[in-house]
Amino acid sequence: MSSSTENSPAGQVMDEAIELTLEGHSPYPEKSAFIDADTAHAGHEVQRAADEGRAVVLVAADGSTRVLRPELAAN
């Protein structure tokens, strides 16, 4: 797969992550949510992903990334 310039930054990074996973060396955790950091609904998407126990890859407009990993809550 190749990235389309029409994709959002998060979509482009996710496409690259898929290619790297197929090659066996993705830097991102399995079951990550790729989220554009500069959108109005990013906070809600981060919360939802964390509630689902997924890691979050926040992607800035320039393509830089930050990986957030949810903490497991003690019962």
MODELLER restraints for C-alpha pairs under 7 A, 6 or more apart:
rsr = mdl.restraints
at = mdl.atoms
rsr.add(forms.Gaussian(group=physical.xy_distance, feature=features.Distance(at['CA:1:A'], at['CA:15:A']), mean=6.74, stdev=0.5))
rsr.add(forms.Gaussian(group=physical.xy_distance, feature=features.Distance(at['CA:1:A'], at['CA:19:A']), mean=6.55, stdev=0.5))
rsr.add(forms.Gaussian(group=physical.xy_distance, feature=features.Distance(at['CA:2:A'], at['CA:15:A']), mean=6.56, stdev=0.5))
rsr.add(forms.Gaussian(group=physical.xy_distance, feature=features.Distance(at['CA:3:A'], at['CA:12:A']), mean=5.27, stdev=0.5))
rsr.add(forms.Gaussian(group=physical.xy_distance, feature=features.Distance(at['CA:3:A'], at['CA:15:A']), mean=5.80, stdev=0.5))
rsr.add(forms.Gaussian(group=physical.xy_distance, feature=features.Distance(at['CA:9:A'], at['CA:36:A']), mean=6.48, stdev=0.5))
rsr.add(forms.Gaussian(group=physical.xy_distance, feature=features.Distance(at['CA:9:A'], at['CA:59:A']), mean=6.30, stdev=0.5))
rsr.add(forms.Gaussian(group=physical.xy_distance, feature=features.Distance(at['CA:9:A'], at['CA:60:A']), mean=6.94, stdev=0.5))
rsr.add(forms.Gaussian(group=physical.xy_distance, feature=features.Distance(at['CA:9:A'], at['CA:61:A']), mean=5.92, stdev=0.5))
rsr.add(forms.Gaussian(group=physical.xy_distance, feature=features.Distance(at['CA:9:A'], at['CA:63:A']), mean=5.67, stdev=0.5))
rsr.add(forms.Gaussian(group=physical.xy_distance, feature=features.Distance(at['CA:10:A'], at['CA:34:A']), mean=5.41, stdev=0.5))
rsr.add(forms.Gaussian(group=physical.xy_distance, feature=features.Distance(at['CA:10:A'], at['CA:35:A']), mean=5.50, stdev=0.5))
rsr.add(forms.Gaussian(group=physical.xy_distance, feature=features.Distance(at['CA:10:A'], at['CA:36:A']), mean=5.15, stdev=0.5))
rsr.add(forms.Gaussian(group=physical.xy_distance, feature=features.Distance(at['CA:10:A'], at['CA:59:A']), mean=5.33, stdev=0.5))
rsr.add(forms.Gaussian(group=physical.xy_distance, feature=features.Distance(at['CA:14:A'], at['CA:34:A']), mean=6.34, stdev=0.5))
rsr.add(forms.Gaussian(group=physical.xy_distance, feature=features.Distance(at['CA:17:A'], at['CA:26:A']), mean=5.75, stdev=0.5))
rsr.add(forms.Gaussian(group=physical.xy_distance, feature=features.Distance(at['CA:20:A'], at['CA:26:A']), mean=4.70, stdev=0.5))
rsr.add(forms.Gaussian(group=physical.xy_distance, feature=features.Distance(at['CA:29:A'], at['CA:55:A']), mean=6.64, stdev=0.5))
rsr.add(forms.Gaussian(group=physical.xy_distance, feature=features.Distance(at['CA:31:A'], at['CA:54:A']), mean=5.88, stdev=0.5))
rsr.add(forms.Gaussian(group=physical.xy_distance, feature=features.Distance(at['CA:31:A'], at['CA:55:A']), mean=6.85, stdev=0.5))
rsr.add(forms.Gaussian(group=physical.xy_distance, feature=features.Distance(at['CA:32:A'], at['CA:54:A']), mean=5.50, stdev=0.5))
rsr.add(forms.Gaussian(group=physical.xy_distance, feature=features.Distance(at['CA:32:A'], at['CA:55:A']), mean=4.67, stdev=0.5))
rsr.add(forms.Gaussian(group=physical.xy_distance, feature=features.Distance(at['CA:32:A'], at['CA:56:A']), mean=5.41, stdev=0.5))
rsr.add(forms.Gaussian(group=physical.xy_distance, feature=features.Distance(at['CA:32:A'], at['CA:57:A']), mean=6.53, stdev=0.5))
rsr.add(forms.Gaussian(group=physical.xy_distance, feature=features.Distance(at['CA:33:A'], at['CA:49:A']), mean=6.44, stdev=0.5))
rsr.add(forms.Gaussian(group=physical.xy_distance, feature=features.Distance(at['CA:33:A'], at['CA:54:A']), mean=6.63, stdev=0.5))
rsr.add(forms.Gaussian(group=physical.xy_distance, feature=features.Distance(at['CA:33:A'], at['CA:55:A']), mean=6.26, stdev=0.5))
rsr.add(forms.Gaussian(group=physical.xy_distance, feature=features.Distance(at['CA:33:A'], at['CA:56:A']), mean=4.83, stdev=0.5))
rsr.add(forms.Gaussian(group=physical.xy_distance, feature=features.Distance(at['CA:33:A'], at['CA:57:A']), mean=5.98, stdev=0.5))
rsr.add(forms.Gaussian(group=physical.xy_distance, feature=features.Distance(at['CA:34:A'], at['CA:56:A']), mean=6.08, stdev=0.5))
rsr.add(forms.Gaussian(group=physical.xy_distance, feature=features.Distance(at['CA:34:A'], at['CA:57:A']), mean=4.77, stdev=0.5))
rsr.add(forms.Gaussian(group=physical.xy_distance, feature=features.Distance(at['CA:34:A'], at['CA:58:A']), mean=6.15, stdev=0.5))
rsr.add(forms.Gaussian(group=physical.xy_distance, feature=features.Distance(at['CA:35:A'], at['CA:42:A']), mean=6.57, stdev=0.5))
rsr.add(forms.Gaussian(group=physical.xy_distance, feature=features.Distance(at['CA:35:A'], at['CA:57:A']), mean=6.13, stdev=0.5))
rsr.add(forms.Gaussian(group=physical.xy_distance, feature=features.Distance(at['CA:35:A'], at['CA:58:A']), mean=5.04, stdev=0.5))
rsr.add(forms.Gaussian(group=physical.xy_distance, feature=features.Distance(at['CA:35:A'], at['CA:59:A']), mean=5.99, stdev=0.5))
rsr.add(forms.Gaussian(group=physical.xy_distance, feature=features.Distance(at['CA:36:A'], at['CA:42:A']), mean=6.58, stdev=0.5))
rsr.add(forms.Gaussian(group=physical.xy_distance, feature=features.Distance(at['CA:36:A'], at['CA:58:A']), mean=5.96, stdev=0.5))
rsr.add(forms.Gaussian(group=physical.xy_distance, feature=features.Distance(at['CA:36:A'], at['CA:59:A']), mean=4.96, stdev=0.5))
rsr.add(forms.Gaussian(group=physical.xy_distance, feature=features.Distance(at['CA:36:A'], at['CA:60:A']), mean=6.17, stdev=0.5))
rsr.add(forms.Gaussian(group=physical.xy_distance, feature=features.Distance(at['CA:37:A'], at['CA:58:A']), mean=5.40, stdev=0.5))
rsr.add(forms.Gaussian(group=physical.xy_distance, feature=features.Distance(at['CA:37:A'], at['CA:59:A']), mean=5.41, stdev=0.5))
rsr.add(forms.Gaussian(group=physical.xy_distance, feature=features.Distance(at['CA:37:A'], at['CA:60:A']), mean=5.27, stdev=0.5))
rsr.add(forms.Gaussian(group=physical.xy_distance, feature=features.Distance(at['CA:38:A'], at['CA:60:A']), mean=6.32, stdev=0.5))
rsr.add(forms.Gaussian(group=physical.xy_distance, feature=features.Distance(at['CA:38:A'], at['CA:61:A']), mean=6.80, stdev=0.5))
rsr.add(forms.Gaussian(group=physical.xy_distance, feature=features.Distance(at['CA:46:A'], at['CA:56:A']), mean=6.58, stdev=0.5))
rsr.add(forms.Gaussian(group=physical.xy_distance, feature=features.Distance(at['CA:49:A'], at['CA:55:A']), mean=6.95, stdev=0.5))
rsr.add(forms.Gaussian(group=physical.xy_distance, feature=features.Distance(at['CA:49:A'], at['CA:56:A']), mean=6.78, stdev=0.5))
rsr.add(forms.Gaussian(group=physical.xy_distance, feature=features.Distance(at['CA:50:A'], at['CA:70:A']), mean=5.38, stdev=0.5))
rsr.add(forms.Gaussian(group=physical.xy_distance, feature=features.Distance(at['CA:53:A'], at['CA:70:A']), mean=6.14, stdev=0.5))
rsr.add(forms.Gaussian(group=physical.xy_distance, feature=features.Distance(at['CA:54:A'], at['CA:70:A']), mean=6.78, stdev=0.5))
rsr.add(forms.Gaussian(group=physical.xy_distance, feature=features.Distance(at['CA:55:A'], at['CA:68:A']), mean=5.70, stdev=0.5))
rsr.add(forms.Gaussian(group=physical.xy_distance, feature=features.Distance(at['CA:55:A'], at['CA:69:A']), mean=4.55, stdev=0.5))
rsr.add(forms.Gaussian(group=physical.xy_distance, feature=features.Distance(at['CA:55:A'], at['CA:70:A']), mean=6.09, stdev=0.5))
rsr.add(forms.Gaussian(group=physical.xy_distance, feature=features.Distance(at['CA:56:A'], at['CA:67:A']), mean=5.64, stdev=0.5))
rsr.add(forms.Gaussian(group=physical.xy_distance, feature=features.Distance(at['CA:56:A'], at['CA:68:A']), mean=4.98, stdev=0.5))
rsr.add(forms.Gaussian(group=physical.xy_distance, feature=features.Distance(at['CA:56:A'], at['CA:69:A']), mean=6.41, stdev=0.5))
rsr.add(forms.Gaussian(group=physical.xy_distance, feature=features.Distance(at['CA:57:A'], at['CA:65:A']), mean=6.35, stdev=0.5))
rsr.add(forms.Gaussian(group=physical.xy_distance, feature=features.Distance(at['CA:57:A'], at['CA:66:A']), mean=5.70, stdev=0.5))
rsr.add(forms.Gaussian(group=physical.xy_distance, feature=features.Distance(at['CA:57:A'], at['CA:67:A']), mean=4.56, stdev=0.5))
rsr.add(forms.Gaussian(group=physical.xy_distance, feature=features.Distance(at['CA:57:A'], at['CA:68:A']), mean=6.38, stdev=0.5))
rsr.add(forms.Gaussian(group=physical.xy_distance, feature=features.Distance(at['CA:58:A'], at['CA:65:A']), mean=5.48, stdev=0.5))
rsr.add(forms.Gaussian(group=physical.xy_distance, feature=features.Distance(at['CA:58:A'], at['CA:66:A']), mean=5.22, stdev=0.5))
rsr.add(forms.Gaussian(group=physical.xy_distance, feature=features.Distance(at['CA:58:A'], at['CA:67:A']), mean=6.35, stdev=0.5))
rsr.add(forms.Gaussian(group=physical.xy_distance, feature=features.Distance(at['CA:59:A'], at['CA:65:A']), mean=4.61, stdev=0.5))
rsr.add(forms.Gaussian(group=physical.xy_distance, feature=features.Distance(at['CA:59:A'], at['CA:66:A']), mean=6.78, stdev=0.5))
